Amino acid sequence: MRTFEHRREAYADFDESLKEMARAAYDHGCGLTDESELPWDWQ
C-alpha cells in the first residue's frame, strides 16, 4: 500500500509540474509575459 501512495504522489507532482511548464510555454508563446526569454530551468 505504501508503494502505491508514493507512486501516486510522484505522478501527482509530475502532473502539476507538467501543467506549470505547459502554461509557462503557452504564456510565453502568446506574449503574455514580460520576459523576452523563458527561464533557463523552465523545462
BADREN-693142 format. One record per atom (N, C-alpha, C): x, y, z; residue in three letters. Coordinates in pm, whole numbers, always signed. Layout:
% BADREN-693142
xx=X; yy=Y; zz=Z; code=ala
...
***
This chain:
% BADREN-693142
xx=+83; yy=-120; zz=+0; code=met
xx=+0; yy=+0; zz=+0; code=met
xx=+87; yy=+127; zz=+0; code=met
xx=+197; yy=+121; zz=+73; code=arg
xx=+284; yy=+238; zz=+82; code=arg
xx=+345; yy=+269; zz=-54; code=arg
xx=+383; yy=+165; zz=-130; code=thr
xx=+439; yy=+186; zz=-263; code=thr
xx=+339; yy=+257; zz=-354; code=thr
xx=+214; yy=+217; zz=-345; code=phe
xx=+109; yy=+281; zz=-425; code=phe
xx=+99; yy=+430; zz=-391; code=phe
xx=+102; yy=+463; zz=-263; code=glu
xx=+93; yy=+603; zz=-220; code=glu
xx=+211; yy=+685; zz=-272; code=glu
xx=+331; yy=+629; zz=-264; code=his
xx=+450; yy=+700; zz=-314; code=his
xx=+439; yy=+723; zz=-464; code=his
xx=+395; yy=+620; zz=-534; code=arg
xx=+381; yy=+632; zz=-680; code=arg
xx=+274; yy=+735; zz=-714; code=arg
xx=+164; yy=+735; zz=-642; code=arg
xx=+56; yy=+830; zz=-667; code=arg
xx=+105; yy=+973; zz=-643; code=arg
xx=+179; yy=+995; zz=-536; code=glu
xx=+234; yy=+1127; zz=-507; code=glu
xx=+331; yy=+1171; zz=-616; code=glu
xx=+414; yy=+1079; zz=-664; code=ala
xx=+511; yy=+1112; zz=-769; code=ala
xx=+438; yy=+1151; zz=-898; code=ala
xx=+335; yy=+1075; zz=-934; code=tyr
xx=+258; yy=+1108; zz=-1055; code=tyr
xx=+185; yy=+1241; zz=-1040; code=tyr
xx=+131; yy=+1268; zz=-922; code=ala
xx=+61; yy=+1395; zz=-899; code=ala
xx=+159; yy=+1511; zz=-908; code=ala
xx=+278; yy=+1497; zz=-850; code=asp
xx=+380; yy=+1602; zz=-858; code=asp
xx=+425; yy=+1625; zz=-1002; code=asp
xx=+445; yy=+1515; zz=-1075; code=phe
xx=+485; yy=+1526; zz=-1215; code=phe
xx=+376; yy=+1596; zz=-1297; code=phe
xx=+252; yy=+1559; zz=-1275; code=asp
xx=+141; yy=+1619; zz=-1348; code=asp
xx=+133; yy=+1770; zz=-1321; code=asp
xx=+149; yy=+1809; zz=-1197; code=glu
xx=+146; yy=+1951; zz=-1162; code=glu
xx=+261; yy=+2027; zz=-1228; code=glu
xx=+380; yy=+1969; zz=-1226; code=ser
xx=+496; yy=+2032; zz=-1290; code=ser
xx=+476; yy=+2044; zz=-1440; code=ser
xx=+419; yy=+1942; zz=-1501; code=leu
xx=+394; yy=+1945; zz=-1645; code=leu
xx=+294; yy=+2054; zz=-1681; code=leu
xx=+190; yy=+2071; zz=-1599; code=lys
xx=+92; yy=+2177; zz=-1623; code=lys
xx=+156; yy=+2315; zz=-1612; code=lys
xx=+242; yy=+2333; zz=-1511; code=glu
xx=+310; yy=+2461; zz=-1494; code=glu
xx=+403; yy=+2490; zz=-1612; code=glu
xx=+474; yy=+2388; zz=-1661; code=met
xx=+563; yy=+2406; zz=-1774; code=met
xx=+483; yy=+2442; zz=-1900; code=met
xx=+373; yy=+2372; zz=-1921; code=ala
xx=+290; yy=+2399; zz=-2039; code=ala
xx=+234; yy=+2541; zz=-2033; code=ala
xx=+191; yy=+2585; zz=-1916; code=arg
xx=+137; yy=+2720; zz=-1900; code=arg
xx=+245; yy=+2824; zz=-1927; code=arg
xx=+366; yy=+2800; zz=-1877; code=ala
xx=+476; yy=+2895; zz=-1900; code=ala
xx=+509; yy=+2905; zz=-2048; code=ala
xx=+515; yy=+2791; zz=-2116; code=ala
xx=+545; yy=+2791; zz=-2260; code=ala
xx=+433; yy=+2859; zz=-2338; code=ala
xx=+309; yy=+2831; zz=-2303; code=tyr
xx=+194; yy=+2890; zz=-2371; code=tyr
xx=+192; yy=+3042; zz=-2351; code=tyr
xx=+207; yy=+3085; zz=-2227; code=asp
xx=+207; yy=+3228; zz=-2197; code=asp
xx=+319; yy=+3299; zz=-2272; code=asp
xx=+437; yy=+3237; zz=-2275; code=his
xx=+550; yy=+3298; zz=-2345; code=his
xx=+522; yy=+3306; zz=-2495; code=his
xx=+466; yy=+3200; zz=-2551; code=gly
xx=+436; yy=+3197; zz=-2694; code=gly
xx=+331; yy=+3298; zz=-2735; code=gly
xx=+239; yy=+3328; zz=-2645; code=cys
xx=+132; yy=+3425; zz=-2673; code=cys
xx=+173; yy=+3567; zz=-2637; code=cys
xx=+292; yy=+3583; zz=-2583; code=gly
xx=+338; yy=+3716; zz=-2545; code=gly
xx=+275; yy=+3768; zz=-2417; code=gly
xx=+233; yy=+3678; zz=-2331; code=leu
xx=+166; yy=+3718; zz=-2207; code=leu
xx=+262; yy=+3740; zz=-2092; code=leu
xx=+392; yy=+3727; zz=-2118; code=thr
xx=+491; yy=+3751; zz=-2014; code=thr
xx=+575; yy=+3871; zz=-2053; code=thr
xx=+636; yy=+3932; zz=-1954; code=asp
xx=+723; yy=+4047; zz=-1979; code=asp
xx=+864; yy=+4003; zz=-2017; code=asp
xx=+894; yy=+3876; zz=-1998; code=glu
xx=+1029; yy=+3826; zz=-2024; code=glu
xx=+1049; yy=+3801; zz=-2173; code=glu
xx=+1168; yy=+3832; zz=-2221; code=ser
xx=+1198; yy=+3806; zz=-2362; code=ser
xx=+1236; yy=+3660; zz=-2384; code=ser
xx=+1284; yy=+3594; zz=-2279; code=glu
xx=+1321; yy=+3453; zz=-2289; code=glu
xx=+1263; yy=+3377; zz=-2171; code=glu
xx=+1243; yy=+3247; zz=-2189; code=leu
xx=+1198; yy=+3163; zz=-2079; code=leu
xx=+1315; yy=+3143; zz=-1982; code=leu
xx=+1286; yy=+3120; zz=-1855; code=pro
xx=+1394; yy=+3095; zz=-1760; code=pro
xx=+1475; yy=+2972; zz=-1802; code=pro
xx=+1603; yy=+2967; zz=-1764; code=trp
xx=+1692; yy=+2860; zz=-1807; code=trp
xx=+1641; yy=+2723; zz=-1762; code=trp
xx=+1565; yy=+2716; zz=-1650; code=asp
xx=+1521; yy=+2587; zz=-1597; code=asp
xx=+1372; yy=+2563; zz=-1624; code=asp
xx=+1313; yy=+2626; zz=-1724; code=trp
xx=+1169; yy=+2614; zz=-1746; code=trp
xx=+1127; yy=+2472; zz=-1779; code=trp
xx=+1213; yy=+2394; zz=-1843; code=gln
xx=+1174; yy=+2258; zz=-1878; code=gln
xx=+1204; yy=+2164; zz=-1766; code=gln
***
